[in-house]
Amino acid sequence: MKVTVERSELLRSLSHVHRVVERRNTIPILANVLVRADGAELSFKATDLDLEVVETIAAEVAGAGVTTVPAHMFYEIVRKLPEGAQIGLDATGERAVMTIRAGRSKFTLQTLPESDFPDLAAGEMTHAFSLSAADLKRLIDKAQFAISTEETRYYLNGIFLHRVGEGPDAVLRAVATDGHRLAQVQFPAPAGTEGMPGVIVPRKTVGEVLRLIEDPAGEVKIELSATKIRFGIGAVVLTSKLIDGTFPDYGRVIPTGNDKLLEVEKHDFEQAVDRVSTVASERGRAVKLSLSGSKLTLSVTNPDSGSATEEIEVAYDAEPIDIGFNSRYLLDIAAQIEGDTAILRLADPGSPTLIEDKDAKGALYVLMPMRV
């Protein structure tokens, strides 16, 4: 293999693929990236056996070939080479090495044979549709904060993507929950989603998809089956296994009869929660909301360090109520509100609260209260 490639192109591509490679691997080949030169193209492939990323870039290929080299080391070498450099990659000859040249710099990396590199065979994809990159980014952005990190409830370690309804009213919906909070985001279902299975897309996969969306004006091609999902984003193709489990019936925890309506200015509320939670204990993080008329009092009491209170003006005309929430969870949800006003629909201190964005439709959040 003998290739010349521009540094910025090579760095951009490696920055996409090397992230998939785990830092610690018991299988040596999984620490490597597959490099293939063919025609006038150079392609890279990396995998952790659950997720596979392939990207192809234009290059000057003097000799076709394929090899694998340590992914993170390759990325770091290219990152540290000077901007604008022309980089030569050479893996010819009998020795199991690849030489990287740029100006007066020369590096030699140990290689492993391409035959050892695993292939995440996708099999047949049963459904295919396209989404605007901006829609997909919003879908993930607004749901991913609620993904559970608890490995024992593995079926909550991702975003549940499914189609709801039929005909012109059908929506593509993303739901994530960790048992304490829930995020639901939806928009009109694109053509091709008819009859698609409900799938749970793993946390690492949605994080990578989000990083790969560099142009919100672009389009993302999505193909899926009951076990795998594939995203085509520009020159990158990301294939991932899905979580093999059943997502819980989330509809049962979304309250429908919460009759106490609170309207609050998002920025003021966010700032006040952030300020009073400064004295909250690291373990409890509880903040108490006391509502009476048009006055909301936020308070935190920490027996070890002190207390804090702050009052803000709100729109509320139901009976007074005291309710507690985890301050970090409140701030996570407040960060998702795009408009100026958040609507909180309350029931009682022990029941879940429904939170919506007054100006942006299609997203809702559920938050479980805390005892305070």
N, C-alpha and C positions, 0 to 999 in steps of 0.2 A: 504494500500500500504506500502510495506517495501522493501527498495532497498539500496544496497551499490554500490557506484560508485567512480572511481578514479577522483580526482579533475581536472587534466588537461583535461580529456575527457569531463567532465561536463562543465568546463569553456569555452572550445572551442565551444561546441554546443550552450551554452547560448549566447555566443558572436555573433553567427550567427542569432539566433532567436529574441533576445531582441531588436535589432535595428529596427525591423519592428513596434514595439509598440510605439505609440505616447506618448510623455511625458504628454500631457494634454488630458484627455478623459472625455466626458460627459456621456459615457456609462461605468460604472465601470468594467464590464467583459473584455473590450478591453484593460485594463491596465494589464491584467493577461496573463500568459503563461499556456497552457494546458500541464500537465505532465501525461504521461500514462506509466505504468509498466506492461509488459506482456511477458511471456516466459522468455527469457534471454536478453530482450531489454527494453530500456527506450527511449520514444520518446517525443519530445517537439513540440508544435504547437503555433504559434503567428500570429495575423492578425490585420489589420487596416480596414478591410472590403473591401479594394481594392487589398490588397496584403496578401498572406498567405505563411508562411515558416514552413516546417515540417522537423525535423531532427531526426534520430534514431541512438542511440549508444548502445554498448554492456554494460550490467550491471548485477550485481548479484541480482536477484529478489527473495526475500523470500516470498513476498506476492503481487499478482497482484492488480492493482487498478488504479484509475484515479482521478485527482483533478486539480484545477487551483490556481496559486499563483501570487502575484505581480511580473511582469517580471523584472523590473529594480532593485528592491530590492533584488530579488533572485540572479541576476547576480552579484550585488555589494558584497553580502555576500560571494559568492563562490570565487570571485576575491580576496577578502581580507584574505581568509583562506590560511594556509601555503602550499607551494608546496609539492607535494607527498602525501598529506593527503587523507585518505579514508573517503568519506563522506556518512553518513547514512541519508536517507530520509524516514520519517515515517508519514503516514497520516491515521493511523488506529484509531478506536474508534469513539465515538459519536461527539466529539468536531470538529468544522469546522476549523481545523488548520493543518499545516504540520510542523513537527519538522525536523530541519537540525542539524546533529551532526557531529563534526570532532574533535578528540582529546578531549580537555577540553572545547571546544566551543559548545554552544547550542543556536539555534535560533528557534523561533516559529512564523510562518507566518499565517496570516488569509487567509482562502481559500474561493472561491466561487464555487458553484456547476457546474459540467461539463455540465449539461443540458442547462445552460445559454450560453455556449460558441458557437459563430456563426461558421458555416461551409461554406467556400467559395466553394459551389458546382460547380465543373468545367464544368459539362455537357460533351457532347461528343466532343472530339478533332478531327478535320477533317484531319489534316496533321501532320506528324511526321518526323523528320530528326535529324541527329547528326552533330555536328561541333567539331573541335578540340578546346580545351579551349583557346589555343593561338590565333586562328582565331577569336573567339568570343570576346576575350579581345581586340584585335586590332580594330575590328569593332566598339566596344563601345568607346574605348579610343579615337579614332580619330574623332568620331562624337559628343560625348556628350557635349563638350565645347560650341557647337553652339546651344544647346537646349534653347528655349525661356523660360524665367521665368515669362513672362507676363501672368497672369491668364485669362485676357480677350480673348486672342487668344489661348484658351486651346488646340486646335488641333496642336499647335506648341510646346506643353509642353512634347515632347517625341521624340523618334527616329522612323522614318518611315522605316519599314523593309519590303522589297518586292523583288520579283523575276522579272528580266528583261530579255527578249529574250527567245529563244527556242533552243533546241538541245545542242550541245557541247559548243556553245557560250553563253549559259545562265549564268547570274550572280545573286548572292544574294547581294542586295544593301541596305546600310543603309544611310539615309539622315536626317540631322537635320539643322534647320535654325531658326534664331530669327528676320529675316527681314533685319538685317545689315550684316550678314555673313552667309555662308552656307558651310556645310561639306558633302562630298559624298565619301563613302568608299565601295568597292565591291571586291568580289573574286568569283571564279567559283561556281555555284550553286550546293549544295550537292543533292544527290538523295533523293526524298521525298518532294522536294519543288515545284514539278510540280503542277500548278493550285492553289497554296496557295493564300489566300487573302492578299492584302497589309495591314499591321497592324501598328498602332502607339503604341509603347511600352512606358509607362510613365517614366518620369525622375527618380522618386524614385526607380522604378523597375530596370532600367538599372544600377543605382548606387549600388543597393544591389547585382545584378548579378556579377558586377565587383569585389565587396568585397568577394564574395563567391568563386571566381576562385583563389584558392591557389596553384593549381598544373597546370601550363601551358601545361604540357605533357598529361594531362587527356582529357577526352571527355565529351561533354555536350549534353544531349538528349533534344531536343526541340519539344514540341507538341503545336499546336495552332488551334484555330477556329476563327470565325469572331469577337468573343467577349472576348476571354481569351487566355493566353499563359502560358505554364508551362516549367520550366527549371529543369532538373535533373542533379545536380552537385555533384558527389560523393554520400554521404549519405544524402544530402539536396535536398528537392523538393520545389521549389518556384513557386507558382501559382499567376498570376496577372490578373486583369481586364485590358482590352485595352482601349485606349482613343476612345470614340465614336465620331468620326468626320471625315472630309475629309481633307487629307493633300493637300496643294496647288500644282499646276502644277509647280514643281521646275525647270523643264527643260527649262522653258521660261527665267529664270534669269541667266542661265549658258551661259556666252558669247561664241560665236564661231568665231567672226571675229576680235578678239584683235590681232593686228599685230605688236605691239611694244614689243619686247622680251628683258627682263632683266634677266640676270643670276647673282646671288649674293651668296657669301659664307655665309651659314646659321649662323654660329657662330658669325662672324664679324657683320652681319646685326642685329642679335638679341641683341648683346651687345650695338651696337650704338643706336638702338631704345630705349633700356632700359635706357641708360645714358642720352640722350637728353630729354626724357619724364619726367625726375626728376623735371624739372621746369614747366611742363604742369599743367594747372588748373585741379582740381579734376573733374569738370563738363565737360570740353571740351575734354581733353586728345588728342588734335589734334597734329599730327606730319606731317610736310611737307617734301615730297620727291622731290628734284630737280635733274633731270637727264640731263646730257650733256656729250656726248662722254662716256668715261670709268669712269666718276666721278659721284658718287651719293652723294649729300649733304642733310643731314637730319637736319631739323631745327624746333625749337619750340619757339614761342613767347608768353609770358604770361604777359599782361599789369600790372598785380598785383605783379609779382615777378621777372621777368627778361626774359632772352632768352638763347638759347643754339644752337650750330651747331656742326656737325661732318661730315667729308668726309670719304668715303670708295671707294676703287677701285672695279669696277663691269665690266661685259661684256654687252655692250649696244651699238647698232649702228643705232638706229632710231633717229628721230628728237627730240630735247630737249622737256621736258615736266615737269610741276610742278603739283603734285597731293597730296592731303592730306588724311590721314587715322587716325582712332582712334588708338592710340598707344597700348592700352591694347588688342584690337582685333588683331593687327599685331603680338604682342608677343604670343597670344594664338595660332595663326596659325603657327608661326615659331617653336613653341614647338612641333608641330606634324610632322615636317620634320625630317625624319629618317636619310637621307643622309647628305652630306656636302654642297650640292648646292640646292638652291631654285630657281624656275623659276617663274617670274611674267610676265603675259601677259597683257599688258596695251592697252587701246584704247584712251581715253581722260579723262580730269580731272573730268568729270561728270558721267562717265560710270563705271560699275563694273569691277573689276580686277580679273583675274583668277590666282590662285597660285597653283603650283604643286611641287612635290618632284622629282628632276631630277633622283634620283637613285631608288625610290620605286614607282612602278606602282599601280594603283587601288585606289588611293586617290586623290581628288582635292578639292580646297577650293575657294569660291567666297567671295570677300570683297567689300562692297559699300564704295565709297570715301566720304570724308568730305570736306566742304568748308574751305579753309585756306587763 
